[in-house]
Amino acid sequence: MRNMRAKTAAIAVVSALALVTACSSENESGDTGGNGGDATAEGSDLSGTLAGAGATSQDAAQQAWMAGFQSANPDVTISYDPTGSGGGREQFIAGGVAFAGSDAYLDDEELTAATEQCGGDVVELPIYVSPIAVVFNLPGVESLNLSPNTIAQIFNQQITNWNDEAIAADNPDVELPDLAITPVNRSDESGTTENFVDYLSQTAGEDWPHEVSGDWPVSGGEAAQGTSGVVAAVSGGEGTIGYADASQAGDLGTVNVGVGEEFVSYSPEAAAAVLEVSQRVEGRGEHDFAFDLARDTTEAGTYPIVLVSYGLACGSYDDAAQGELTRAYLSYIVSEEGQAAAAEAAGSAPISDALRQQIQPAVDAIGAAG
């Protein structure tokens, strides 16, 4: 299912970044050395500047990636503006930044525009995978088993009390209180909402009749700004339930999600496994690794409520130095070291070795225009 999403107006930002090097920009970085894409080689002679923008979900990971890469390459300066997924895509397509982060892959219109801007292939890679936890606050209850349909009915406000028979059926050994359920959703447009709603849309059938969007579709619940706002609202009231980046779940209770015949708790391994059972979007370039996520999978050990955020780059750059820097930086990001740095800083799920082997040739192919 292709997610719907609101576009972010970024014209003013693009204008402000007009001097930033990008796919067809002038060279600001000067000569670089010959260590190619080896981002961690001692004595690196890479130098120059590289600018990116995009998803806020990647911000903590990008900070870790920039620190690790620049430590190994002290003459390189990298910046990342967390302007949001839509803003990042627009700046990349306009040539305002050399790379971008996005919580959704490029749609057909965006891909056509990006291909024109790049003068050829676009590289699109899943570089950041984060489980989305369903969090709740019930006295004395640390975890619950919930089927997709039950989760949908709770957030669609069809199940309104914690001792409802549908919840009790999946939790026979839990003493459920006679307490009203207060669902908490994001008040702002967000990739977290879009991915959570996409999960409900794929798995809950008629129990979730709403279109997929980054804007929450059900009125009447409690709304909060950002991930921190949702976590604070759930923490602040008994009987509350919400959804948030798993790294921010803290001491809140969390839901084990029904997958096939079992209930699966979130973990980095279970979240990353979703990509292993999902299919690449058809009809795109050789180096485009956009995935339609199989959130309705029945594969054991898979946690399907995830946010997959992409790195966008050109396959070739008019400025050879920009191509070299982009290749080296993305190579570090997808490396085992880079993914471990993001996991420590942002609680993300490292991509698997199998996926790394698939996407590394796409990174290696980034270079100068012929």
N, C-alpha and C positions, 0 to 999 in steps of 0.2 A: 504494500500500500504506500503510495506517495504522500508524504505529509504536506498539508497546506501550511503556509506560513506568511506572516505579515512582513512586508518589505520595510526596511529602515531607510529613511532618507539620509544620505550621507554626502550630499553634494558639497556642502560647506567644508566638511572634513577633507574630502578629496582635494578641494582647492588648496586647503592649507598644507596638504602633503604633496603638492605638485612637484616639489623639488626632490622628493624621495625616489630613489631608484626603483624601477620595476621592470616588467617584462620587456618593454621597449624603451627604457630610459637611458640617459647618458651615464657613463661610468663615473661614480663618485669615489670608488674604492681604491683606485690606483692599481699597481701591479700586484699580483698574488704569486705565491710560490707554487711549487709543483707537487704538493702532497695530495692533490686530487680531493676525493671525498673523505679522506681519513681525518675525522674531526678530533681525534684524541691523540694523534701522533705527537711525540715529544719534539720540540723544536719546530712546531708548526710555523710556516711562513705565510699562512693566510692572513689577509688584512682587508679592511674596508668596512662598509656599513651595509646592513640588511634590515629592511623594515617590513613588519607584518601587522595585521589587525584582524579582529574578529571576535569569536565566541568568548563570552565571559567565563564559560565553564572551563575553558582551557587556561585561564589566567594563571592560576597557581602552578600548573604544570609548565606553562611557558616560562614563568620566572625561574623554575628549577632548570629547565632546559637551557635557557640563556646563560644562567650562572655556570652550569657544567661546561657548555660549549666555549664560553668566553674564557674560562679558566684554562682550558687547553689551547685556546687561540687568543692570546691577550691583545693582539692587534686588530681583532674583529669587534665591532659594536653592533649588537642586535637590539631592536626595539619591537615591542608588541603592544598595540593599543587595543584594550578589551572593549571595543565599541559595540559589540554584539554581532551575532551571526550575520544578520542582514547587512549591517554596515560593512563587515569584513568582505562579504561577497561583492558588494557594490564597489568598494575601493579596489579590490583585486581586478574586477572586470574593467574598471575605468583606468587601470594602470597606475593607481596611486600607491600600491604596495607590491612587494615582490612575492609575498606569500600571504595566505589568509587561513583563519580557523573558522569552521562552520559546523553547527550542530545538525545540519541537514545537508545532504548532497545537492549539487547544482541541479536545478530543474532543466528541462530541455532548452528553454529560452536563454537561461543564464549560461548554459554550457556552450551554446552557439556563440554568444557574445564573448565569453572567455576564450574560446578557440580563436576567434578573430583577433582579440587583443594579443594573445600569445603568439599569433602567427603560426599556429599548429597545435600539436597535442597539449591537452591539459592533464596534469597529474593530480589525482584525487585519492587520498589515502586515509584510512581509518587509523588515527594516531592516538586517540584518547577514548577509552572506554570506561564508563562510570556506572555502577549499579545505582538504581533509584530505589530507595527503601520506602516501604509503607510503614510509617511510624505512628505509634499510638501512646496514650497515657491512661493506663488503667491500674489502680492500686493493686499491687501484689502479682501482676501479670507481666511477664517479661517477653513472651512470644506467643503468637497465635498462628494457627493454620487457617488460611482462607483461600477458597477457590476463586478463580477469576470472576465468576458470576456474582459471588457474594461481595467481592471488592467493588464491582460495578454497582451493585444495588445499594451499597453503603454510600458511595460517593454520588450516586444519583438520588439519594435520599428516599429510597424505597424501603431500606432496612434502617430503622431509627433507634433501636435499643440494643444494648450489648448482649442481652440474654435471648435475642432472637433465635428461633430454632435452627435457622440456616448456619449461624455462627456456632451454635452448640453442637450441631451434627459433626462438624470438622474438629471439634475440641472437646471430646467427651470427658476428659480428665481435668478440665479447667473449670473452676467455679466462676461463672460469669455474673457480674453484678446487674441488678435491675437499674440501669443507668442510661440516660439518653446519650446517643451518639452525636458528637459535634464534628462534622467533616470540615477540614481546613484546606483551602486551596490557595494557589498563587493569585494575587490581585494584578500582577503585571504579566505581560506577554513573555513567555519563556520557553526555552527548549526543553526544560524539565517537564513542564506541563504538556507540551506537544508529544513528547515520547511516552509519558504516562497515559495520555488519552489514546495514543496509537495502540498501546498495549491493550487497553480496555476495548477498543474498537475491534481489534483482531481476535480477541479471546472470549468476549462476553456476549456476542450475538445481540439479540433483542434487548438484553438488559442494559446495553449501552447504545442508545439510538443517536448519538451526537456525532457530528463531523469532527475530523481531526483538525486541531488548531492549537496554536500556542496560547490562545486565550481560553480561560476556563469557561465551559459552556453551561454550567448549572448555577442558577442563582439560589440564594437563600442560606448558603453556608457561611462560614467565617472565612474572610479573605485576608491575606497578609503579603507584604512586599518582600520578594526575594526568598532565597532559601533560609536565610537567618530568621526572617519574619515568620515563616511557616514553623520552623523548629521552636521558636519562642512561643508561638501561639499554642502549639501542641503541648509544650512543656508547662504552660501556664494554666491549663484547665483540665480537670478530670473528665474522662470520656471522650477526649479529642482524638482525631485520627487525621493524618495528612501524608504527603509524599515529599521526599527531599533527597538530595544527593546523599548517598549512604555514608560518606565521610563525615557528614554533619549530624548523624543520628544520635550520637552521644549516649546517654543513659536511657533513652526512650525505648519502649518496647518495639519490636519489629515483627513483621509478618513473614511467615514462610508461605510462599506462593504455590498454589496447586499447579503442577506440571505433570500431565499424564496421570499416572497412578500414585504419585508421591507429592510431598510438599518440600519445596526447596528454599533454603535460606540464602540470602545474598552472600556472595564472597567474590573476590577478584577472579578466581578460577571459573566459577559458575557464570559470572557476567561475561567474561571473555569467550566462553563456550558458545554464546549465541552466534557469533560470527562464523563459527565452524559449521553451523547447521543452516546458515543463511546463504542465499544466492546473490551473486553479483548482478547488478542491473544490466539487462541486455541492450545491445545496440550502441555501446559506448566504446571509447578508445581502449587500446591495449593496456595503457597505464592508468586507466580509470577504475578504481576499486570502490565504487559506490555499491552499497549493499541494501537490498530490501530485507529488513530484519524479520526472521521467522519467529515472531513473538508467540505464535500459537503452537510452537514445537512441543512434542511430547518426549523429547530426548531426556533421559535421566541425567540429573546433575546440572541442568541448564537453568540459569536464572534469567527470565526473559524481559524484566523491566529494567532496561538499560538505556543510557544515552551514549550514542556513538558519535564522536565529533571528528571532523575531517580536517586534514591539512590540504590546502590547495596551492598548486604551483604551476608554472609553465614548464612544458617539456624542453623548451629552448628559450634562450634570452639573447637579445641583440648585444647586450653587454656580457662578454664572456666571464668577467669577474663576478657578476651577479649570479650567473649560472653556476659557477663553481661554489660560491658561498651558499646558495640555496641547496645545492646537492649535498654539501658537507653538513649543513645544519639539519636537514631532514634525515640524513643518514644517522646522525647522532640521536635524533628524536626516536626513530624506530628501532634503534639498537637496544640490546638487553640492558645496557647501562642507562640509556636515556629513559627507557620505560620504567626501570627501577627507581630512578630519580623522581619521576612523576608520581609513582605509587607512594613514595615516602612523603612527598610534599602535598599531594592532592588526594590521596586515597583512591586513585584510579586503578583499573585492572590492566596489568601489562598484557600486551598482545601476545599470542602464542608464537612459539618458534615456527610452526607451520605457516602461519600467516606472514610472519616476518620474511620467510623465504620466498613467499609469493610476491610481496610488494617491494623487496629490495631491488630487483632489476628495474622497476619503475623509477626508483630514486637514482640508481646508477646511470640511468639514461638521460638525466637532466644535464644540460650543458649549453653551449653557445649555438646560436642559429648558424646553419650551414651556409 
